[in-house]
Amino acid sequence: MSDFIARDLVKEFQTPTQPLRILDGVSVELKRGENLAVIGPSGSGKSTFLHIAGTLDTATSGSIELTGNDLGQLAEKDLASFRNENIGFVFQEHHLLPQLSALENVLIPIVAQGTTDKASVERARELLDQVGLADRMTHRPAALSGGERQRVAVARAMVREPILLLADEPTGSLDQTNAEKIGELLLNLQEQNNTILISVTHSAKLAGLFQNQVKLENGKFV
């Protein structure tokens, strides 16, 4: 049985004349340890799909299931808790808090659910070590390069050991060298943690590293 199921997702936006359909019956199933790259031109609905998959947005119709839970049926408070515990996000911009150190930024998903403990801090330290930032843990974002800031964002996304990792143009703002490193890093962490990884990207090179690739065209996966 698949751990992640997107079933017949439709997303429409109202316009003065008629509804604009961005997603038109998108479906996909993935198991833990599998990954998927979604490619397509700007405005094709890639980010919309990703936000619905991560419950940051809602579909007009259709459903999202993760580990047998129909996420559309959860109350708002329960959904927020489920999302924090089971879904990690990496965006094109790192969205780090400038007043916090790298280590403190990684711990944000833990703090959001209460207080940190020794095991959580050790997990964050291990992740920063894995992403090559063992000597940057106390640095604030302003003292880090663009590639280093995105590495912190990747570690933050993994700190709760999510079942589903979602990446929205994770290399879009990086130079080629850093883009390749971040792409490889995401896939290595996904494999090591037996996570499901879905990334939307313009980069054919990044998409080519994934087990599965689909193109979002006219609101459908092809």
N, C-alpha and C positions, 0 to 999 in steps of 0.2 A: 504494500500500500504506500502511496506517495505521502510525504510529510508536508509538502506545500502544494496546494491546489488552487489555481485561479480558474474559475468556471464562468464562461460566457459573460465576460466583463463588458459592459456598455457604459460609456461616459458621454453625456451630452451637456452642452452649455446653451442657455437660452440666448437668442439674438432677437432683434426687433422683427425679423421676418419669419425665421424658422429655426428649430434647434440645430446647433452645430454638433455633429457626432464625431468625437475624437477617437473613441474606442468603439469598435463595432463587433462585439462578440469574441473577445480575446480569451483564449484558454491555454493553460500550461500546467503540467504536473512535474514536480521534482522531488527526489529523495535526498536524504542527508548525504553529503559527500559529492553531490552533483552541482554543476554550475552552468549558467546561461548568460550569454551576451546578447543584448537587444540593440540592434543597430537601426539607423533610419535618419532621414534629414531633420533639421530643426523644424519644430512645429508638428512633427508626426505623431506626438502623443507618448513618446518614450518616458519622459519624466512623469507624466500623468499616470501611466501604468505603474511605475515604480512607487509613486506616492500612495496609490490605492493598495498595492501589494503590502506596503508597510503601514497601512491604516492611518496615514497622514491626510488622506482624502477618501471620500466615499464614492462608490460607483453609482450610476443611475440605476443599474440593475446588474445582476450577477453576484458572485460570492467569492470570498477568500477564506480558505481553510489552512490552518497550520497545526500540525500534530493532532488532527481530528477536531480542532476547535473552529467553529464557524465564527469568525471574528466580527461579522456583522450583527451577531446576536448578543454580543457582550455589552453590558452597560458601560457608559463612558469612563467611569472610574476604574472598572475592571479591565477595560481595554487599554487604558493608559498603563496600568500595572503590567499587563501581559506584554505589551509592546516593549516596555523598558527591560523586561526580563528575557525576552526571546528574540527581539529584532534589533540588529545593529545597523547604523546608517553611516555612510561615507559620502559626502557631497563634493561638488567641484571646488567649492571654497571650504576651507577647513573649519570655520565657525568656532575657533578656539576663543576662550575668554582671555583677554589680554592681561588682566591683572593676576592670573593664576600661572603657576609653573606648569611645565609639561606633565609632571606627575599628577598634579592637582586636576588638570584638564582631563586626563585619562580617567580619574576617579569620579567625574561628574555623574555618570549613570548610577554609580553606587550611592553617592550622596543623595541623589534624587529619591531614593527609596528608604533613606534613613541615615544611619551613621556608618562610617567605614570601620572595618576591623582589620586585624593584622593580616589575615589571609587575603583580603581584598587589596591591601596595599602591596603585598608581595606579588599578587597576580599582575597588578599594574606595572610594577618594577620589571617583572619578567617579560611582559609584552614590550615595554620600551627597550629592553635589552634585545629582544628578538627583532625589532625594527631598526636596530642599529643606533639607538639613542641612549645607551647606558651612561654616557658622559654628559647628557643634556637634560637630565631629569629635573634639575632645579632652574633651568632656563625658562624665561617667559617667551611667548610667541615672537615678540619684537626682536629677540636675540637669535631666532632660528631662521634658517633659509626656507623658501617656499616648499621644497621637497621635504625638509625636516618637519615643518608644520603639518603637512599632509600625512606623514608617518605617525605623528601624535594622534591625528584624527582616526587613522586606521586602528591604532592601539585602543583608543577610546571606544570605538565601535565593537571591539572584541572583548572588552573587559568583563562583560556579563556572560561570556561564553554563549552568544546567541545561536539559536537554531537557524535563523535566516539573516544573512548579511546582504544589505542592499547598497549599491554604489552608483551614484548619479554623476556620470562624467568625471570619475575620480582622477583622471590624468589630464583633464581639459585645460587646466591653468598652468601646467608644468612644461618645462622644456623636454626635449626628446629623451635625454638621459634619465632624468628623474621620472618621467612618465613610464619608461620601461621598468625601472626599479619598483615603482609603486604597483604596477600591474602584476609583476612577479611576486611581490610581497603579499598582495591580496590573495592570490591563488595559493601560495604556500601556506598562509595562515588558514585559509579555508580547508585545505587538505588536512593539515595537522589537527584541526579542531572538528573535522567531520561536519562542517557547516554547509548549508545551502547558500550559494552565492549567485546573485543576479546583478548584473551591471548593465547600464545603458551607456552607450559610447558612440562617438563619431569615428573612433580610431579602428580601422580595419586590422591594424597590427595587434592591438589589445584584444579585439574580438577573436582573432585567430588563435589566441592562447587558450580559449575556453573550450570545454567539451562540446557544448551546444551553442549554435548561433541561430537567431531568427531576425528577420527584418520586419519592422512595423511599417506597413504600407496601406494607405487608405483605411486605417483603423483596424487592420487585421494583421496577424502574424503570418508571414510567408517565408 
